[in-house]
Amino acid sequence: MKYYSINDLKVFKDFRDNIRWDVTPKIFIQPTYAKKEDGSNVKVDINGYMLYVDMVSSKPTVVIMKNGPSMSLTVGYIEAVPESLLNDALNCCASEECITGMYPLTDALKAWLKKEIGS
């Protein structure tokens, strides 16, 4: 799997324009369709790039996953993210947002990534 620097990611317009800051591991794992208040089903759109923290080689790492209409694919990792921000993301274990070792980005980590990537 490839590690990307912040500078690598800044030049990928498709990546920058399609980061789904709203898609968390919990949303990713949920069913593709959700019930609306009127009882009808609506398709949940998660297409784009989802970022989350996972343990890679025993170290917390930001993972880049590309979600499409029919499949998802891990495309790489982001290097040189401050360790304190990564460790803070691991503290969500009591939260409903942590799903099977996939940790959502904290607000501080999101803010740092947005600032660095220019998104």
C-alpha positions as CSV (number, residue, x, y, z in Angstrom):
1,M,0.0,0.0,0.0
2,K,1.3,3.5,-0.9
3,Y,2.0,6.2,1.6
4,Y,1.2,9.7,0.4
5,S,2.7,12.9,1.6
6,I,0.5,16.0,2.1
7,N,2.2,17.5,-0.9
8,D,1.3,14.5,-3.0
9,L,-2.3,14.9,-2.1
10,K,-2.4,18.6,-2.7
11,V,-1.9,18.1,-6.4
12,F,-4.7,15.5,-6.8
13,K,-7.7,17.7,-7.6
14,D,-10.1,14.7,-7.7
15,F,-9.0,13.7,-4.2
16,R,-9.3,17.2,-2.8
17,D,-12.7,17.8,-4.3
18,N,-14.1,14.5,-3.3
19,I,-13.1,14.0,0.3
20,R,-16.2,13.0,2.3
21,W,-15.6,14.7,5.6
22,D,-19.1,13.6,6.6
23,V,-18.6,9.9,6.1
24,T,-17.5,8.1,9.2
25,P,-16.7,4.4,9.7
26,K,-20.2,4.0,11.3
27,I,-21.9,5.5,8.2
28,F,-19.7,3.4,5.9
29,I,-20.7,0.1,7.7
30,Q,-24.4,0.9,7.8
31,P,-26.8,-0.4,5.2
32,T,-26.8,1.2,1.8
33,Y,-30.4,2.2,2.2
34,A,-32.0,4.1,5.1
35,K,-35.6,4.5,6.1
36,K,-37.1,8.0,5.8
37,E,-39.7,9.3,8.3
38,D,-42.4,8.4,5.8
39,G,-41.3,4.8,5.7
40,S,-39.7,4.9,2.3
41,N,-36.1,3.9,1.6
42,V,-33.5,6.4,0.4
43,K,-30.0,5.4,-0.9
44,V,-27.2,6.6,1.4
45,D,-24.5,8.3,-0.8
46,I,-21.0,7.6,0.5
47,N,-19.2,8.0,-2.8
48,G,-15.8,9.7,-2.7
49,Y,-12.8,9.5,-0.4
50,M,-13.3,8.6,3.2
51,L,-10.5,9.2,5.7
52,Y,-10.2,7.4,9.0
53,V,-7.6,6.2,11.5
54,D,-6.6,2.5,11.7
55,M,-3.6,0.6,13.1
56,V,-1.1,-0.1,10.3
57,S,2.1,-2.0,11.3
58,S,1.2,-1.3,15.0
59,K,1.0,2.5,14.4
60,P,-2.0,4.7,14.1
61,T,-2.3,5.9,10.5
62,V,-4.8,7.9,8.4
63,V,-6.2,5.6,5.8
64,I,-7.6,6.8,2.4
65,M,-10.5,4.7,1.2
66,K,-12.2,5.3,-2.1
67,N,-15.9,4.5,-2.0
68,G,-17.8,3.9,-5.3
69,P,-21.3,2.9,-6.2
70,S,-20.5,-0.8,-6.0
71,M,-17.3,-1.2,-4.1
72,S,-14.7,0.3,-1.8
73,L,-11.0,0.2,-2.0
74,T,-8.2,1.3,0.3
75,V,-5.9,3.4,-1.9
76,G,-3.2,4.4,0.6
77,Y,-2.2,6.1,3.8
78,I,-1.2,9.7,4.7
79,E,2.3,10.1,6.1
80,A,3.7,12.6,8.6
81,V,0.4,13.2,10.5
82,P,1.2,14.5,14.0
83,E,1.2,11.5,16.4
84,S,-0.8,13.3,19.1
85,L,-3.7,13.8,16.6
86,L,-3.6,10.2,15.6
87,N,-3.5,9.0,19.2
88,D,-6.4,11.2,20.1
89,A,-8.5,9.5,17.4
90,L,-7.9,6.1,19.1
91,N,-9.6,7.3,22.2
92,C,-13.1,7.0,20.7
93,C,-13.5,3.4,21.8
94,A,-16.4,4.2,24.1
95,S,-18.0,6.1,21.3
96,E,-20.7,4.7,19.0
97,E,-18.6,6.0,16.0
98,C,-15.8,3.4,16.4
99,I,-16.4,0.4,14.2
100,T,-14.3,-2.7,14.1
101,G,-10.9,-1.0,14.5
102,M,-11.8,1.9,12.2
103,Y,-11.6,5.2,14.1
104,P,-13.3,8.4,12.9
105,L,-11.3,11.5,12.5
106,T,-11.4,13.9,15.5
107,D,-12.4,17.5,14.9
108,A,-8.8,18.5,15.5
109,L,-7.4,16.0,13.1
110,K,-10.0,17.0,10.4
111,A,-9.0,20.7,10.9
112,W,-5.3,19.8,10.5
113,L,-5.9,17.8,7.4
114,K,-8.2,20.4,5.8
115,K,-5.6,23.1,6.5
116,E,-2.7,21.0,5.2
117,I,-4.4,19.6,2.1
118,G,-6.2,22.9,1.3
119,S,-9.6,21.3,1.1
